[in-house]
């Protein structure tokens, strides 16, 4: 079915754009060497482990990167 293939490729293209935007946002929210609190005006002077929302954002960035790469590979393989 030729029409089905076009729909599948459109779904892969749209999900690739969504993953890209979310991944860029997740990376930009993180600031190197500072905690999530300093992003919104707090002080982040000492190194500490990631906790709470900061850890969640870090893990979400990793998951988004994996999904982005997997979707790109699937798009090439199916295309």
Jmol script that loads the backbone (N, CA, C; Angstrom):
load data "model"
ATOM      1  N   UNK A   1       0.841  -1.181   0.000  1.00  0.00           N
ATOM      2  CA  UNK A   1       0.000   0.000   0.000  1.00  0.00           C
ATOM      3  C   UNK A   1       0.887   1.247   0.000  1.00  0.00           C
ATOM      4  N   UNK A   2       0.967   1.958  -1.096  1.00  0.00           N
ATOM      5  CA  UNK A   2       1.832   3.125  -1.182  1.00  0.00           C
ATOM      6  C   UNK A   2       1.415   4.248  -0.244  1.00  0.00           C
ATOM      7  N   UNK A   3       0.132   4.450  -0.018  1.00  0.00           N
ATOM      8  CA  UNK A   3      -0.329   5.526   0.858  1.00  0.00           C
ATOM      9  C   UNK A   3       0.067   5.307   2.300  1.00  0.00           C
ATOM     10  N   UNK A   4       0.127   4.065   2.720  1.00  0.00           N
ATOM     11  CA  UNK A   4       0.487   3.734   4.096  1.00  0.00           C
ATOM     12  C   UNK A   4       1.939   4.112   4.385  1.00  0.00           C
ATOM     13  N   UNK A   5       2.816   3.914   3.416  1.00  0.00           N
ATOM     14  CA  UNK A   5       4.221   4.243   3.589  1.00  0.00           C
ATOM     15  C   UNK A   5       4.410   5.752   3.771  1.00  0.00           C
ATOM     16  N   UNK A   6       3.654   6.541   3.023  1.00  0.00           N
ATOM     17  CA  UNK A   6       3.733   7.994   3.157  1.00  0.00           C
ATOM     18  C   UNK A   6       3.297   8.451   4.541  1.00  0.00           C
ATOM     19  N   UNK A   7       2.247   7.847   5.067  1.00  0.00           N
ATOM     20  CA  UNK A   7       1.762   8.201   6.398  1.00  0.00           C
ATOM     21  C   UNK A   7       2.800   7.832   7.453  1.00  0.00           C
ATOM     22  N   UNK A   8       3.415   6.655   7.319  1.00  0.00           N
ATOM     23  CA  UNK A   8       4.450   6.239   8.265  1.00  0.00           C
ATOM     24  C   UNK A   8       5.622   7.203   8.259  1.00  0.00           C
ATOM     25  N   UNK A   9       6.070   7.620   7.075  1.00  0.00           N
ATOM     26  CA  UNK A   9       7.198   8.540   6.982  1.00  0.00           C
ATOM     27  C   UNK A   9       6.842   9.907   7.555  1.00  0.00           C
ATOM     28  N   UNK A  10       5.593  10.342   7.357  1.00  0.00           N
ATOM     29  CA  UNK A  10       5.156  11.605   7.946  1.00  0.00           C
ATOM     30  C   UNK A  10       5.153  11.527   9.466  1.00  0.00           C
ATOM     31  N   UNK A  11       4.741  10.391  10.009  1.00  0.00           N
ATOM     32  CA  UNK A  11       4.740  10.218  11.459  1.00  0.00           C
ATOM     33  C   UNK A  11       6.168  10.259  11.989  1.00  0.00           C
ATOM     34  N   UNK A  12       7.089   9.594  11.293  1.00  0.00           N
ATOM     35  CA  UNK A  12       8.497   9.631  11.717  1.00  0.00           C
ATOM     36  C   UNK A  12       9.064  11.052  11.634  1.00  0.00           C
ATOM     37  N   UNK A  13       8.706  11.792  10.599  1.00  0.00           N
ATOM     38  CA  UNK A  13       9.206  13.157  10.441  1.00  0.00           C
ATOM     39  C   UNK A  13       8.670  14.067  11.544  1.00  0.00           C
ATOM     40  N   UNK A  14       7.392  13.952  11.847  1.00  0.00           N
ATOM     41  CA  UNK A  14       6.793  14.782  12.889  1.00  0.00           C
ATOM     42  C   UNK A  14       7.376  14.435  14.257  1.00  0.00           C
ATOM     43  N   UNK A  15       7.523  13.143  14.544  1.00  0.00           N
ATOM     44  CA  UNK A  15       8.098  12.767  15.840  1.00  0.00           C
ATOM     45  C   UNK A  15       9.559  13.194  15.936  1.00  0.00           C
ATOM     46  N   UNK A  16      10.278  13.176  14.830  1.00  0.00           N
ATOM     47  CA  UNK A  16      11.673  13.633  14.838  1.00  0.00           C
ATOM     48  C   UNK A  16      11.750  15.112  15.187  1.00  0.00           C
ATOM     49  N   UNK A  17      10.856  15.911  14.639  1.00  0.00           N
ATOM     50  CA  UNK A  17      10.828  17.344  14.943  1.00  0.00           C
ATOM     51  C   UNK A  17      10.461  17.567  16.407  1.00  0.00           C
ATOM     52  N   UNK A  18       9.478  16.821  16.910  1.00  0.00           N
ATOM     53  CA  UNK A  18       9.071  16.961  18.311  1.00  0.00           C
ATOM     54  C   UNK A  18      10.219  16.581  19.244  1.00  0.00           C
ATOM     55  N   UNK A  19      10.882  15.449  18.967  1.00  0.00           N
ATOM     56  CA  UNK A  19      12.020  15.036  19.796  1.00  0.00           C
ATOM     57  C   UNK A  19      13.137  16.074  19.746  1.00  0.00           C
ATOM     58  N   UNK A  20      13.383  16.643  18.563  1.00  0.00           N
ATOM     59  CA  UNK A  20      14.451  17.641  18.417  1.00  0.00           C
ATOM     60  C   UNK A  20      14.158  18.884  19.252  1.00  0.00           C
ATOM     61  N   UNK A  21      12.944  19.378  19.185  1.00  0.00           N
ATOM     62  CA  UNK A  21      12.576  20.579  19.943  1.00  0.00           C
ATOM     63  C   UNK A  21      12.653  20.309  21.447  1.00  0.00           C
ATOM     64  N   UNK A  22      12.132  19.173  21.890  1.00  0.00           N
ATOM     65  CA  UNK A  22      12.182  18.835  23.310  1.00  0.00           C
ATOM     66  C   UNK A  22      13.612  18.635  23.795  1.00  0.00           C
ATOM     67  N   UNK A  23      14.444  18.017  22.979  1.00  0.00           N
ATOM     68  CA  UNK A  23      15.837  17.799  23.348  1.00  0.00           C
ATOM     69  C   UNK A  23      16.593  19.121  23.442  1.00  0.00           C
ATOM     70  N   UNK A  24      16.375  20.004  22.504  1.00  0.00           N
ATOM     71  CA  UNK A  24      17.017  21.328  22.550  1.00  0.00           C
ATOM     72  C   UNK A  24      16.584  22.085  23.793  1.00  0.00           C
ATOM     73  N   UNK A  25      15.294  22.051  24.095  1.00  0.00           N
ATOM     74  CA  UNK A  25      14.793  22.748  25.286  1.00  0.00           C
ATOM     75  C   UNK A  25      15.399  22.162  26.559  1.00  0.00           C
ATOM     76  N   UNK A  26      15.467  20.841  26.645  1.00  0.00           N
ATOM     77  CA  UNK A  26      16.021  20.200  27.841  1.00  0.00           C
ATOM     78  C   UNK A  26      17.492  20.541  28.023  1.00  0.00           C
ATOM     79  N   UNK A  27      18.231  20.612  26.929  1.00  0.00           N
ATOM     80  CA  UNK A  27      19.653  20.951  27.020  1.00  0.00           C
ATOM     81  C   UNK A  27      19.838  22.414  27.403  1.00  0.00           C
ATOM     82  N   UNK A  28      19.048  23.298  26.832  1.00  0.00           N
ATOM     83  CA  UNK A  28      19.200  24.715  27.115  1.00  0.00           C
ATOM     84  C   UNK A  28      18.793  25.085  28.541  1.00  0.00           C
ATOM     85  N   UNK A  29      17.863  24.343  29.114  1.00  0.00           N
ATOM     86  CA  UNK A  29      17.451  24.618  30.492  1.00  0.00           C
ATOM     87  C   UNK A  29      18.585  24.311  31.453  1.00  0.00           C
ATOM     88  N   UNK A  30      19.374  23.306  31.133  1.00  0.00           N
ATOM     89  CA  UNK A  30      20.491  22.942  32.001  1.00  0.00           C
ATOM     90  C   UNK A  30      21.637  23.919  31.781  1.00  0.00           C
ATOM     91  N   UNK A  31      22.216  24.386  32.882  1.00  0.00           N
ATOM     92  CA  UNK A  31      23.373  25.273  32.787  1.00  0.00           C
ATOM     93  C   UNK A  31      24.568  24.549  33.365  1.00  0.00           C
ATOM     94  N   UNK A  32      25.652  24.534  32.626  1.00  0.00           N
ATOM     95  CA  UNK A  32      26.846  23.810  33.068  1.00  0.00           C
ATOM     96  C   UNK A  32      27.405  24.426  34.345  1.00  0.00           C
ATOM     97  N   UNK A  33      27.631  23.583  35.342  1.00  0.00           N
ATOM     98  CA  UNK A  33      28.247  24.019  36.581  1.00  0.00           C
ATOM     99  C   UNK A  33      27.304  24.673  37.566  1.00  0.00           C
ATOM    100  N   UNK A  34      26.024  24.722  37.263  1.00  0.00           N
ATOM    101  CA  UNK A  34      25.082  25.335  38.184  1.00  0.00           C
ATOM    102  C   UNK A  34      23.904  24.416  38.400  1.00  0.00           C
ATOM    103  N   UNK A  35      23.221  24.625  39.464  1.00  0.00           N
ATOM    104  CA  UNK A  35      22.032  23.837  39.755  1.00  0.00           C
ATOM    105  C   UNK A  35      20.819  24.432  39.079  1.00  0.00           C
ATOM    106  N   UNK A  36      19.728  23.726  39.128  1.00  0.00           N
ATOM    107  CA  UNK A  36      18.499  24.204  38.510  1.00  0.00           C
ATOM    108  C   UNK A  36      17.999  25.446  39.229  1.00  0.00           C
ATOM    109  N   UNK A  37      18.278  25.572  40.512  1.00  0.00           N
ATOM    110  CA  UNK A  37      17.847  26.740  41.274  1.00  0.00           C
ATOM    111  C   UNK A  37      18.464  28.026  40.775  1.00  0.00           C
ATOM    112  N   UNK A  38      19.718  28.000  40.339  1.00  0.00           N
ATOM    113  CA  UNK A  38      20.370  29.214  39.867  1.00  0.00           C
ATOM    114  C   UNK A  38      19.846  29.655  38.509  1.00  0.00           C
ATOM    115  N   UNK A  39      19.180  28.754  37.784  1.00  0.00           N
ATOM    116  CA  UNK A  39      18.577  29.122  36.513  1.00  0.00           C
ATOM    117  C   UNK A  39      17.502  30.171  36.732  1.00  0.00           C
ATOM    118  N   UNK A  40      16.829  30.078  37.862  1.00  0.00           N
ATOM    119  CA  UNK A  40      15.739  30.995  38.175  1.00  0.00           C
ATOM    120  C   UNK A  40      16.151  32.035  39.200  1.00  0.00           C
ATOM    121  N   UNK A  41      17.441  32.311  39.336  1.00  0.00           N
ATOM    122  CA  UNK A  41      17.896  33.397  40.183  1.00  0.00           C
ATOM    123  C   UNK A  41      18.552  32.987  41.479  1.00  0.00           C
ATOM    124  N   UNK A  42      18.598  31.720  41.813  1.00  0.00           N
ATOM    125  CA  UNK A  42      19.233  31.265  43.045  1.00  0.00           C
ATOM    126  C   UNK A  42      20.733  31.168  42.888  1.00  0.00           C
ATOM    127  N   UNK A  43      21.429  30.962  43.981  1.00  0.00           N
ATOM    128  CA  UNK A  43      22.880  30.813  43.943  1.00  0.00           C
ATOM    129  C   UNK A  43      23.243  29.337  43.874  1.00  0.00           C
ATOM    130  N   UNK A  44      24.231  28.988  43.077  1.00  0.00           N
ATOM    131  CA  UNK A  44      24.702  27.614  42.966  1.00  0.00           C
ATOM    132  C   UNK A  44      26.215  27.589  43.076  1.00  0.00           C
ATOM    133  N   UNK A  45      26.762  27.803  44.280  1.00  0.00           N
ATOM    134  CA  UNK A  45      28.195  27.982  44.431  1.00  0.00           C
ATOM    135  C   UNK A  45      28.953  26.698  44.719  1.00  0.00           C
ATOM    136  N   UNK A  46      28.333  25.699  45.273  1.00  0.00           N
ATOM    137  CA  UNK A  46      29.037  24.468  45.600  1.00  0.00           C
ATOM    138  C   UNK A  46      28.523  23.332  44.732  1.00  0.00           C
ATOM    139  N   UNK A  47      29.424  22.380  44.449  1.00  0.00           N
ATOM    140  CA  UNK A  47      29.026  21.217  43.667  1.00  0.00           C
ATOM    141  C   UNK A  47      28.232  20.280  44.553  1.00  0.00           C
ATOM    142  N   UNK A  48      27.157  19.806  44.040  1.00  0.00           N
ATOM    143  CA  UNK A  48      26.332  18.837  44.767  1.00  0.00           C
ATOM    144  C   UNK A  48      25.711  17.887  43.763  1.00  0.00           C
ATOM    145  N   UNK A  49      25.182  16.787  44.271  1.00  0.00           N
ATOM    146  CA  UNK A  49      24.573  15.821  43.366  1.00  0.00           C
ATOM    147  C   UNK A  49      23.216  16.336  42.893  1.00  0.00           C
ATOM    148  N   UNK A  50      22.795  15.812  41.747  1.00  0.00           N
ATOM    149  CA  UNK A  50      21.511  16.214  41.187  1.00  0.00           C
ATOM    150  C   UNK A  50      20.392  15.574  42.002  1.00  0.00           C
ATOM    151  N   UNK A  51      19.398  16.381  42.329  1.00  0.00           N
ATOM    152  CA  UNK A  51      18.256  15.874  43.085  1.00  0.00           C
ATOM    153  C   UNK A  51      16.976  16.494  42.552  1.00  0.00           C
ATOM    154  N   UNK A  52      15.888  15.817  42.761  1.00  0.00           N
ATOM    155  CA  UNK A  52      14.577  16.348  42.426  1.00  0.00           C
ATOM    156  C   UNK A  52      14.395  16.640  40.947  1.00  0.00           C
ATOM    157  N   UNK A  53      13.942  17.866  40.679  1.00  0.00           N
ATOM    158  CA  UNK A  53      13.634  18.275  39.305  1.00  0.00           C
ATOM    159  C   UNK A  53      14.888  18.281  38.436  1.00  0.00           C
ATOM    160  N   UNK A  54      16.019  18.617  39.030  1.00  0.00           N
ATOM    161  CA  UNK A  54      17.272  18.657  38.275  1.00  0.00           C
ATOM    162  C   UNK A  54      17.653  17.262  37.771  1.00  0.00           C
ATOM    163  N   UNK A  55      17.491  16.274  38.614  1.00  0.00           N
ATOM    164  CA  UNK A  55      17.784  14.888  38.214  1.00  0.00           C
ATOM    165  C   UNK A  55      16.778  14.406  37.172  1.00  0.00           C
ATOM    166  N   UNK A  56      15.520  14.763  37.363  1.00  0.00           N
ATOM    167  CA  UNK A  56      14.488  14.389  36.400  1.00  0.00           C
ATOM    168  C   UNK A  56      14.782  14.986  35.026  1.00  0.00           C
ATOM    169  N   UNK A  57      15.193  16.243  34.995  1.00  0.00           N
ATOM    170  CA  UNK A  57      15.539  16.890  33.731  1.00  0.00           C
ATOM    171  C   UNK A  57      16.749  16.230  33.088  1.00  0.00           C
ATOM    172  N   UNK A  58      17.745  15.868  33.895  1.00  0.00           N
ATOM    173  CA  UNK A  58      18.938  15.192  33.396  1.00  0.00           C
ATOM    174  C   UNK A  58      18.581  13.849  32.772  1.00  0.00           C
ATOM    175  N   UNK A  59      17.767  13.073  33.465  1.00  0.00           N
ATOM    176  CA  UNK A  59      17.356  11.763  32.951  1.00  0.00           C
ATOM    177  C   UNK A  59      16.464  11.913  31.712  1.00  0.00           C
ATOM    178  N   UNK A  60      15.596  12.912  31.715  1.00  0.00           N
ATOM    179  CA  UNK A  60      14.730  13.153  30.557  1.00  0.00           C
ATOM    180  C   UNK A  60      15.556  13.506  29.329  1.00  0.00           C
ATOM    181  N   UNK A  61      16.653  14.246  29.526  1.00  0.00           N
ATOM    182  CA  UNK A  61      17.536  14.603  28.414  1.00  0.00           C
ATOM    183  C   UNK A  61      18.163  13.357  27.808  1.00  0.00           C
ATOM    184  N   UNK A  62      18.583  12.431  28.659  1.00  0.00           N
ATOM    185  CA  UNK A  62      19.177  11.184  28.168  1.00  0.00           C
ATOM    186  C   UNK A  62      18.146  10.366  27.388  1.00  0.00           C
ATOM    187  N   UNK A  63      16.949  10.246  27.941  1.00  0.00           N
ATOM    188  CA  UNK A  63      15.888   9.482  27.271  1.00  0.00           C
ATOM    189  C   UNK A  63      15.530  10.129  25.938  1.00  0.00           C
ATOM    190  N   UNK A  64      15.402  11.457  25.915  1.00  0.00           N
ATOM    191  CA  UNK A  64      15.080  12.148  24.660  1.00  0.00           C
ATOM    192  C   UNK A  64      16.172  11.957  23.611  1.00  0.00           C
ATOM    193  N   UNK A  65      17.426  11.966  24.041  1.00  0.00           N
ATOM    194  CA  UNK A  65      18.529  11.759  23.097  1.00  0.00           C
ATOM    195  C   UNK A  65      18.469  10.358  22.499  1.00  0.00           C
ATOM    196  N   UNK A  66      18.167   9.364  23.322  1.00  0.00           N
ATOM    197  CA  UNK A  66      18.054   7.991  22.839  1.00  0.00           C
ATOM    198  C   UNK A  66      16.881   7.851  21.873  1.00  0.00           C
ATOM    199  N   UNK A  67      15.739   8.435  22.231  1.00  0.00           N
ATOM    200  CA  UNK A  67      14.570   8.381  21.349  1.00  0.00           C
ATOM    201  C   UNK A  67      14.824   9.104  20.031  1.00  0.00           C
ATOM    202  N   UNK A  68      15.507  10.243  20.109  1.00  0.00           N
ATOM    203  CA  UNK A  68      15.846  11.001  18.905  1.00  0.00           C
ATOM    204  C   UNK A  68      16.720  10.172  17.961  1.00  0.00           C
ATOM    205  N   UNK A  69      17.750   9.547  18.520  1.00  0.00           N
ATOM    206  CA  UNK A  69      18.659   8.728  17.703  1.00  0.00           C
ATOM    207  C   UNK A  69      17.944   7.507  17.135  1.00  0.00           C
ATOM    208  N   UNK A  70      17.135   6.845  17.956  1.00  0.00           N
ATOM    209  CA  UNK A  70      16.403   5.663  17.491  1.00  0.00           C
ATOM    210  C   UNK A  70      15.421   6.022  16.384  1.00  0.00           C
ATOM    211  N   UNK A  71      14.740   7.130  16.540  1.00  0.00           N
ATOM    212  CA  UNK A  71      13.786   7.571  15.506  1.00  0.00           C
ATOM    213  C   UNK A  71      14.518   7.918  14.210  1.00  0.00           C
ATOM    214  N   UNK A  72      15.685   8.536  14.317  1.00  0.00           N
ATOM    215  CA  UNK A  72      16.467   8.870  13.121  1.00  0.00           C
ATOM    216  C   UNK A  72      16.914   7.594  12.398  1.00  0.00           C
ATOM    217  N   UNK A  73      17.369   6.605  13.158  1.00  0.00           N
ATOM    218  CA  UNK A  73      17.798   5.339  12.548  1.00  0.00           C
ATOM    219  C   UNK A  73      16.620   4.631  11.888  1.00  0.00           C
ATOM    220  N   UNK A  74      15.483   4.596  12.569  1.00  0.00           N
ATOM    221  CA  UNK A  74      14.285   3.961  11.984  1.00  0.00           C
ATOM    222  C   UNK A  74      13.834   4.680  10.720  1.00  0.00           C
ATOM    223  N   UNK A  75      13.949   5.998  10.706  1.00  0.00           N
ATOM    224  CA  UNK A  75      13.555   6.760   9.524  1.00  0.00           C
ATOM    225  C   UNK A  75      14.437   6.399   8.329  1.00  0.00           C
ATOM    226  N   UNK A  76      15.736   6.261   8.571  1.00  0.00           N
ATOM    227  CA  UNK A  76      16.660   5.907   7.486  1.00  0.00           C
ATOM    228  C   UNK A  76      16.421   4.470   7.024  1.00  0.00           C
ATOM    229  N   UNK A  77      16.230   3.569   7.958  1.00  0.00           N
ATOM    230  CA  UNK A  77      16.057   2.156   7.609  1.00  0.00           C
ATOM    231  C   UNK A  77      14.751   1.952   6.833  1.00  0.00           C
ATOM    232  N   UNK A  78      13.688   2.602   7.276  1.00  0.00           N
ATOM    233  CA  UNK A  78      12.388   2.426   6.611  1.00  0.00           C
ATOM    234  C   UNK A  78      12.277   3.228   5.329  1.00  0.00           C
ATOM    235  N   UNK A  79      13.093   4.270   5.196  1.00  0.00           N
ATOM    236  CA  UNK A  79      12.985   5.162   4.020  1.00  0.00           C
ATOM    237  C   UNK A  79      13.647   4.567   2.853  1.00  0.00           C
TER     238      UNK A  79
END
end "model"
wireframe off; spacefill off
backbone 0.3
color backbone group
